[in-house]
Amino acid sequence: MTECCGPSQPCCGGTPSDYDYGPEPFVSGEVDTFAGPVPRVSTELTDCDAAGMRRVRLGIRRSHYRVRPGLYAIGSPDDTSPVLVTGNYKLTFDVVRSALRSRDVWLLVVDSRGINVWCAAGKGTFSTAEVVRAVRDARLEQVVSHNRLVLPQLAATGVAGHEVRARSGFSVVWGPVRIADAAEFLGSGMKASPGMRRVEFALRERAKLVGVELSVLWRRETLIGVALFVAAAVLLALFAPDALPPVLLAAAALVLGVVAGAAVVPLLLPWLPGRAFSLKGAIAGTLLVAPLLAAGIAEQPAPLWAWGALLGGVTVASYLAMNFTGSSTYTSPSGVEWEMRRAIPLQLVGAVAGVGLFAAGLIAG
Amino acid sequence: MGGLRYIDGVATLELDAEKCNGCMLCTMVCPHAVFVVEDRVARIADKDACMECGACARNCAQGAIALTPGVGCAAAIINGWIHGTEPSCDCG
């Protein structure tokens, strides 16, 4: 990966002021203001931006994909141009600047610690205090002659509009949920239609999340586990060749369980029965793992160890699907806790029984 | 939402209509159209759609809205259980 695709980063501990944001190839010139020159950003995304997007969508070094907070110009804004506010996750920054192509606006980037607007607002890094600080640091009152900020609606979880006005003098207008609607919003006198205010969770959006959900597969812990498993399988093949097929099938059942929970549930979310994600996951897991075992086992009735493998795969699918609540756009913490208090005891029973049946089946087998 | 609904009957959202001044901000910041304003007073129209993000309560200058806000994320809640803290994502 070339240097323009991201700075080499020390880990999370760095305070915002000494964070190494790396090169800024998206800056193309400057706009002069009474507060000094403001960098102008390109609205065209490059191959590097696309490569960075693919990387973070696979969950790789996602928390180190940031742009320097501060004021940027898009097009040729003047003192009457609108000020749009966003966070400093570079994926967000890229989507925003490319959506504002052919417009003249100021873009005030808040230090959301490299986190997207909604999550940052939820965890308090995109906050009233950060917006007030960004306005002050940019000396915004010297850049524009109005006193209005357009904030993304999803920042409202962390930002109180009336407090921003009291503390900065700038009033907050809540923009649309999706930046794709920004042009229409700005063109219609800053009026959002009801549709612009609703969060959706369409197939396209869910599909983008699959890479991050599956990234559990390429975490270091998983890779170490796979290496240990391969070593164990080699030993097994040498000393107990009869046990090898069940062990391989059980491993395949677990992998399919991961795929069911981390990919099938996000993709088929509206069509899987039930409302609890753990239930959707258990159903998707059964649909994937049962045919695999049926195809891989000749004996009738199925041996005990196969039931253990099935239970293991279904439990993994249920657990990972339950964790997908965090990526969804409509689950309440009260609902997730309600679901977890019921699902986790069942998942524990499933895990213990799965391992137990598998081991007992092999020993008896 | 394409028919996507979560668990019913659990949301902690409450509205004190006595305090409401009809400013409409709750209808603007809510991502799931939980509120409607009729005759200059807000009403909870779809409580089960509430995801408890807290945007409405934070932006109600009248303090008319009460709820326990948070992230609807199993991993965050497990983190909270393990560390004995409030639910929190491990990511940053």
Interface residues (C-beta under 8 A of the other chain):
Chain A: C12 R62 S63 R113 G114 I115 C119 A121 G122 K123 T125 Q153 L154 A156 T157 G158 V159 A160 G161 H162 W174 V177 A192 P194 R197 R198 V199 E200 F201 A202 L269 P270 R275 A276 F277 M322 N323 T325 G326 S327 S328 T329 Y330 T331 S332 P333 S334 G335 V336 E337 W338 E339 M340
Chain B: M1 G2 G3 L4 R5 Y6 I7 D8 V10 A11 T12 L25 T27 M28 V29 C30 P31 H32 A33 A49 C50 M51 E52 C53 G54 A55 C56 R58 N59 A61 T68 P69 G70 V71 G72 C73 A74 A75 A76 I77 I78 P87 S88 C89 C91 G92
